Amino acid sequence: MPDAEVLFRQVERALQKRWPLMDDQHQTALRLFSGFYEGFPEVVIDLYGSTLVIFNYHEKPVVLRPLLIELQKWFIQKFPWITAVVHKTRSLRNMPSRLGVIRFGDEHSLTTQIVEHGVKYAIHLRLNQDASFYLDTRNLRGWLKDHMAGKSVLNTFAYTGSLGAAALAGGARRVVQTDQNPRFLEVARATYRLNGWPINEEDFLIGDFFKVVDGLRRRKQLFDCVILDPPFFSTGFNGEIFLNEKTLPLLNKVRPLVAHDGVLIVVNNALYMSGAGLIRIFDEVSQSGYLWLEEIIPVPEDVTGFPQTWVSPPPVDPSPFNHPTKIAVLRVARKDRAAAS
Ligand SMILES: C[S@@+](CC[C@H](N)C(=O)[O-])C[C@H]1O[C@@H](n2cnc3c(N)ncnc32)[C@H](O)[C@@H]1O
């Protein structure tokens, strides 16, 4: 039997640390409870505006369901402004449960946009198994907003385009978003509309990563910044591949697209790849003298857990990164010193 007392106690402790992150207009997206690290590994609770998203990771999800319904009631009482609650279940084969079942409110009361660092992002909470907008890369979006003024950016594996959108919000002169799934890029377009940005269709490239990158290379396109955030697993043009185990070949694949003095941003979310292991890969490539690790971008504390709420470590040590989602900014130099196109 799941221990209700433990769950409620840990969630309450976690909430104490989240108060300062919540806003009166209920437009923020944040993790309210990061169960893996905060003492109840089968549950993660995210807030997207006024919609609560409860992830049930129990291997037999029905076992947890009554408890999560209790928890939902508790949240609605505590936060009467909640308009909807979605429950997502990871281990069920049943796709609708994975995409999310609305257990409070209805289709019309689901949040469709959030605000982060003053930027509006369209979200589609039941588009995919996650909630269409990643919370662990919030600081990377902040970094892109702060560093991309006047730059050109290629966002590979763009998904709903939030990283590219952050760069545009920071004044990037051009952002190319590429993903194999047109439905995901549609959410990126919705974000552009929310912010009043023009949509240049030639900057939305739908297709397999390997084909798209080859095409850009053939056309000798160079970018000031290339973002590489591959999924754990992909069934694309090259067959089924565990992309996150292929950091080095993927990095080498996109590297020729980075202009002289540009940056390559690598996001690696392989739970079982250690931080030291990833650093070894960077060390190997930096021996050429043309690429080096410049900065590590930490994952925010609502996702990692706070020092006061943190109970268990990730299965593999991510240090010097602070979370299994490892985010690195690599600086790139080119022999030909070619500038961005
Ligand atoms: C982990 S998500 C990327 C997250 C994204 N960078 C963000 O911040 O929201 C992975 C994305 O890779 C895309 N993808 C998977 N395999 C692909 C492939 N072979 N070519 C192009 N895109 C692919 C998926 O459609 C999905 O949108």
The ligand as an SDF file (V2000), in Angstrom:
LIG
                    3D

 27 29  0  0  0  0  0  0  0  0999 V2000
   13.7090   15.6680  -26.0440 C   0  0  0  0  0  0  0  0  0  0  0  0
   12.6890   16.3900  -27.2790 S   0  0  0  0  0  0  0  0  0  0  0  0
   13.6100   17.8230  -27.4860 C   0  0  0  0  0  0  0  0  0  0  0  0
   13.2100   18.8530  -26.4880 C   0  0  0  0  0  0  0  0  0  0  0  0
   13.3230   20.2480  -26.9680 C   0  0  0  0  0  0  0  0  0  0  0  0
   14.7010   20.6130  -27.2600 N   0  0  0  0  0  0  0  0  0  0  0  0
   12.7070   21.2100  -25.9830 C   0  0  0  0  0  0  0  0  0  0  0  0
   13.4420   21.9370  -25.3220 O   0  0  0  0  0  0  0  0  0  0  0  0
   11.4910   21.2290  -25.8460 O   0  0  0  0  0  0  0  0  0  0  0  0
   12.9890   15.3930  -28.6310 C   0  0  0  0  0  0  0  0  0  0  0  0
   12.4270   15.8250  -29.9740 C   0  0  0  0  0  0  0  0  0  0  0  0
   13.1920   15.1370  -30.9530 O   0  0  0  0  0  0  0  0  0  0  0  0
   12.3660   14.8290  -32.0550 C   0  0  0  0  0  0  0  0  0  0  0  0
   13.0320   13.7540  -32.8080 N   0  0  0  0  0  0  0  0  0  0  0  0
   13.2350   12.4840  -32.4140 C   0  0  0  0  0  0  0  0  0  0  0  0
   13.9250   11.8070  -33.3510 N   0  0  0  0  0  0  0  0  0  0  0  0
   14.1760   12.6880  -34.3480 C   0  0  0  0  0  0  0  0  0  0  0  0
   14.8620   12.5900  -35.5830 C   0  0  0  0  0  0  0  0  0  0  0  0
   15.4530   11.4610  -35.9430 N   0  0  0  0  0  0  0  0  0  0  0  0
   14.9130   13.6860  -36.3550 N   0  0  0  0  0  0  0  0  0  0  0  0
   14.3270   14.8430  -35.9860 C   0  0  0  0  0  0  0  0  0  0  0  0
   13.6770   14.9920  -34.8190 N   0  0  0  0  0  0  0  0  0  0  0  0
   13.5890   13.9230  -34.0120 C   0  0  0  0  0  0  0  0  0  0  0  0
   11.0460   14.4680  -31.4530 C   0  0  0  0  0  0  0  0  0  0  0  0
   10.0130   14.6470  -32.4060 O   0  0  0  0  0  0  0  0  0  0  0  0
   10.9810   15.4520  -30.2680 C   0  0  0  0  0  0  0  0  0  0  0  0
   10.2800   16.5980  -30.6290 O   0  0  0  0  0  0  0  0  0  0  0  0
  1  2  1  0
  2  3  1  0
  2 10  1  0
  3  4  1  0
  4  5  1  0
  5  6  1  0
  5  7  1  0
  7  8  2  0
  7  9  1  0
 10 11  1  0
 11 12  1  0
 11 26  1  0
 12 13  1  0
 13 14  1  0
 13 24  1  0
 14 15  1  0
 14 23  1  0
 15 16  2  0
 16 17  1  0
 17 18  1  0
 17 23  2  0
 18 19  1  0
 18 20  2  0
 20 21  1  0
 21 22  2  0
 22 23  1  0
 24 25  1  0
 24 26  1  0
 26 27  1  0
M  CHG  2   2   1   9  -1
M  END
$$$$
